[in-house]
Amino acid sequence: MSMIIDSQALQHLEVFETPIGEKDALFTKIDRTTTKFGKRLLRRWLMQPLLDPIKLNHRLDAIEDL
């Protein structure tokens, strides 16, 4: 199960864009993806964060292995 974050919350949290542009947004700061698919997946993960700690830890373990 995941949480759905609405566009206003994403805007206030400056996840994808800041008032001065995308350069200082969270997404830009943490995006180290190398493919378009990876970029889309990261975007989806930020828009719909997991609520289940077990699934969250599985995802974290998968990322750490890279």
N, C-alpha and C positions, 0 to 999 in steps of 0.2 A: 504494500500500500504506500502511496506517496501523497505528499501535500501538493496542492495546486496553489501557486502564487499568482495573484492577479497582476495585471499590467501596471496598476498604480503602485503596488508594493515593489515590484521590480524597478520601477522608475525611482521611487524614494530611496531604495537601497543602492541605487546606481549600479545595478548588476550588469547591464549591457550598454548603458550610455549615461554620461554625466552632463551637467549643463554646458560644459565646454567641449563635449564630444565623446567619442568612443575611447580615446587614447588612455584615459584614466579610469575606465570602468573595470569592475572586478573581473569580468569575463576576459578582457584583454590582458590583464595582469597574470591570470592563471592559465591561459590557453597555451599549451605546448603541443597541441595536436599537429599531426603532419598530413592528415587527409581531410577532405570535406566531410566524410562520414564521421570521423572523430570529432570534428568541430560541431556538427549537428547533434551528436550524442552528448557532448559536454553541455551544450546549450539546453538540451532537454533535461539533463540532470540538474542543472541550476534552476530551471523553471519548475521542476517537479521533484524536490528532494525527498529521499526515502524517509519513512517514519519508523520502520522496523529496524532496530539496532543490529539484529543478526544479518539481515540483508545488507545493511550499510557497512558492516565489518567485512562481509564477503567482497563487496565492491572495493573497499579500501585495500584489502589484501591483493586483489587483482591488479590494482593500480600500482601498488608497491612493487609487485613482481616485474614490472616493465622496466 
